[in-house]
Amino acid sequence: MPLASSIAKLNLEDDALTPGAQRSWWLREALHTEPGAECPPLQKNLNADVLIIGGGFTGLWTAHYLSSANPNLGIVVLEQDICGGGPSGRNGGFASGWWDELDSLVALYGPEGAVRACRAISQSISSIGEFCSSNGIDAWYRKAGYLYAATAPQHLQVCAGMVDTAREVGAPEEMSPLSAGDVRARCDSPAFRGGAFMRDGASVHPARLARGLRRVLLERGVTIHEGTRVERLGYGPPATAVTATGEVRAGQAVIAVNAWATGWPALSRRLVAWSSYIVLTAPAPELLDAIHWTGGELVSDLRTSVRYFRTTRDGRIAFGGGGGRAGTSIGESFTRDMRAVVEAAEGFRLLFPTFADIPIVDAWGGPIDVSPTHLPAVGSLRPNVHYALGYTGNGVAPSNLAGRVLADLVTGTDSDEVRLPMVNSPSRTFPPQPLRTLGAAVVRRAIIAKDTAEEQGRRPNALANAIARMPRRLGYMLGP
Ligand SMILES: Cc1cc2nc3c(=O)[nH]c(=O)nc-3n(C[C@H](O)[C@H](O)[C@H](O)COP(=O)(O)OP(=O)(O)OC[C@H]3O[C@@H](n4cnc5c(N)ncnc54)[C@H](O)[C@@H]3O)c2cc1C
């Protein structure tokens, strides 16, 4: 269907029609509430103890853990945009547990390692809430759990599998089965056929969290230069970040650039950059009441091309998902893709027909860093250069844990966190470009075709089915 007629049917209005022309609704709201102190671009050469490249959650949490352990450490954060200007300030705000990832975690690290990793993420979810309350950050933190809603018969098996695996590793309380009635009592959509509930999940206002972190770091004396792109990093030692307007030399460096690592030769084959888009409705609290979705639960379906949705404090629904596109570099397709907005909006209209008259008033996108294991990796490229990446669109809680690990790697501290199995674990890589992006695009389309057929009760096309399953056949932990 031509884009213009899709847009007319979907009741898209205002900023939803110009994705990428302005910052995400979250970030606009956070900047309006608290613009924060100026952090001008770097204008001279600096020396520091620790240099952090990237002012998203990973970089900011690393600076937080370092500065709270040692207030005298000289820490410099360099951010090409503004802190939270990347995905950290425009994601869905799902701070969610890893109990749904148990299958992969057990395959990679065994049951004991898998449970340790899940418990560490649970701790991170709580730590985010504690950090907000002890630092006066109103990031709309609400720990109400995560609802998985099956929209196809095949998804019920996935839910049963998640519940069984949690029981098998000795954590039955973490994942409970739900009937269709149970799911619809919490969030009523005619599409929901049953599901599962993971108690480990909190929603946050991601931009308020990122900007709050920035404020706390500035109060502690951490130096932040926004509008400062690192063009090159010499590993040294000392590590040297080269920018257009100055250099920063530091004993230790942390690369926290998420999907932009596609442009870093040492890391680029560890990820595929993929886009994800979110649409946001006008407030409609009375309709949320009518579908019983007042408990603040995070919700997603179980399509491989997942749709994820949540409510906001002012009674809106933020709904993410849809097609997404792969890209070799982080360009406009990650922020200005109207077709991806339409796909996300179509998902929303399908699942929530009672909201037909409520306009979608905003839409935005960003890059996610898909890793071969669907899980992030944290480690050191050199004794003095560390990194975290590969969150695969699920980095809100894991980036807090990564920050703790990175702080310990920087200071050489032996801790439970640095002994987690995903720290400095052997890395799998994707094929080189252009095969990586092309392959990702073909597989993604096949996955969507398969998901859609299953949801509509059709048999998936045999070719699409085979292509969708290809990544697993090749040893990647991605796809059905
Ligand atoms: C639309 C969308 C929805 C999402 N929803 C969720 C969700 O609900 N839950 C969840 O857990 N995860 C979600 N994610 C993923 C989540 O946002 C990320 O995993 C998380 O924010 C990663 O944090 P980060 O600090 O590593 O990366 P970023 O937030 O991307 O930060 C990296 C920063 O590095 C900067 N940078 C890059 N290169 C340079 C350079 N050369 N010099 C200086 N600075 C540089 C960038 O500008 C950026 O600000 C979503 C992502 C998107 C795009």
The ligand as a MOL file (V3000), in Angstrom:
LIG
                    3D

  0  0  0     0  0            999 V3000
M  V30 BEGIN CTAB
M  V30 COUNTS 53 58 0 0 0
M  V30 BEGIN ATOM
M  V30 1 C 13.9850 2.8600 19.5250 0
M  V30 2 C 14.7660 2.0880 20.5520 0
M  V30 3 C 14.0840 1.4690 21.5920 0
M  V30 4 C 14.7890 0.7600 22.5480 0
M  V30 5 N 14.0920 0.2520 23.6160 0
M  V30 6 C 14.7570 -0.3530 24.6200 0
M  V30 7 C 14.0800 -0.7730 25.7860 0
M  V30 8 O 12.8880 -0.5400 25.9550 0
M  V30 9 N 14.7970 -1.4300 26.7280 0
M  V30 10 C 16.1160 -1.6660 26.6010 0
M  V30 11 O 16.7030 -2.2960 27.4780 0
M  V30 12 N 16.8030 -1.2070 25.5390 0
M  V30 13 C 16.1610 -0.5430 24.5590 0
M  V30 14 N 16.8560 -0.0390 23.4910 0
M  V30 15 C 18.3100 -0.1850 23.4940 0
M  V30 16 C 18.9500 0.7760 24.4890 0
M  V30 17 O 18.5250 2.0900 24.2220 0
M  V30 18 C 20.4790 0.6690 24.3790 0
M  V30 19 O 20.8780 -0.6740 24.5100 0
M  V30 20 C 21.1980 1.4840 25.4400 0
M  V30 21 O 20.7250 2.8060 25.4600 0
M  V30 22 C 22.6970 1.4310 25.1720 0
M  V30 23 O 23.3440 2.4380 25.9040 0
M  V30 24 P 24.7730 2.9140 25.4090 0
M  V30 25 O 25.2230 3.9600 26.3310 0
M  V30 26 O 25.6500 1.7360 25.2300 0
M  V30 27 O 24.5140 3.4760 23.9750 0
M  V30 28 P 23.9850 4.9610 23.3930 0
M  V30 29 O 22.8610 5.4130 24.1980 0
M  V30 30 O 23.8450 4.7270 21.9700 0
M  V30 31 O 25.2170 5.8360 23.7100 0
M  V30 32 C 26.3690 5.8220 22.9030 0
M  V30 33 C 26.7660 7.2530 22.7320 0
M  V30 34 O 28.0350 7.3160 22.0830 0
M  V30 35 C 28.0530 8.4880 21.2970 0
M  V30 36 N 29.1190 8.3340 20.3240 0
M  V30 37 C 29.1710 7.4460 19.3080 0
M  V30 38 N 30.3250 7.5800 18.6200 0
M  V30 39 C 31.0140 8.5800 19.2160 0
M  V30 40 C 32.2790 9.1870 18.9590 0
M  V30 41 N 33.0550 8.7720 17.9600 0
M  V30 42 N 32.6780 10.1970 19.7640 0
M  V30 43 C 31.8930 10.6280 20.7870 0
M  V30 44 N 30.6830 10.0900 21.0620 0
M  V30 45 C 30.2510 9.0610 20.3050 0
M  V30 46 C 26.6620 8.5290 20.7020 0
M  V30 47 O 26.3160 9.8220 20.2710 0
M  V30 48 C 25.8010 8.0390 21.8580 0
M  V30 49 O 25.2510 9.1060 22.6200 0
M  V30 50 C 16.1940 0.6470 22.4820 0
M  V30 51 C 16.8780 1.2580 21.4440 0
M  V30 52 C 16.1740 1.9800 20.4800 0
M  V30 53 C 16.9070 2.6520 19.3820 0
M  V30 END ATOM
M  V30 BEGIN BOND
M  V30 1 1 1 2
M  V30 2 1 2 3
M  V30 3 2 2 52
M  V30 4 2 3 4
M  V30 5 1 4 5
M  V30 6 1 4 50
M  V30 7 2 5 6
M  V30 8 1 6 7
M  V30 9 1 6 13
M  V30 10 2 7 8
M  V30 11 1 7 9
M  V30 12 1 9 10
M  V30 13 2 10 11
M  V30 14 1 10 12
M  V30 15 2 12 13
M  V30 16 1 13 14
M  V30 17 1 14 15
M  V30 18 1 14 50
M  V30 19 1 15 16
M  V30 20 1 16 17
M  V30 21 1 16 18
M  V30 22 1 18 19
M  V30 23 1 18 20
M  V30 24 1 20 21
M  V30 25 1 20 22
M  V30 26 1 22 23
M  V30 27 1 23 24
M  V30 28 2 24 25
M  V30 29 1 24 26
M  V30 30 1 24 27
M  V30 31 1 27 28
M  V30 32 2 28 29
M  V30 33 1 28 30
M  V30 34 1 28 31
M  V30 35 1 31 32
M  V30 36 1 32 33
M  V30 37 1 33 34
M  V30 38 1 33 48
M  V30 39 1 34 35
M  V30 40 1 35 36
M  V30 41 1 35 46
M  V30 42 1 36 37
M  V30 43 1 36 45
M  V30 44 2 37 38
M  V30 45 1 38 39
M  V30 46 1 39 40
M  V30 47 2 39 45
M  V30 48 1 40 41
M  V30 49 2 40 42
M  V30 50 1 42 43
M  V30 51 2 43 44
M  V30 52 1 44 45
M  V30 53 1 46 47
M  V30 54 1 46 48
M  V30 55 1 48 49
M  V30 56 2 50 51
M  V30 57 1 51 52
M  V30 58 1 52 53
M  V30 END BOND
M  V30 END CTAB
M  END
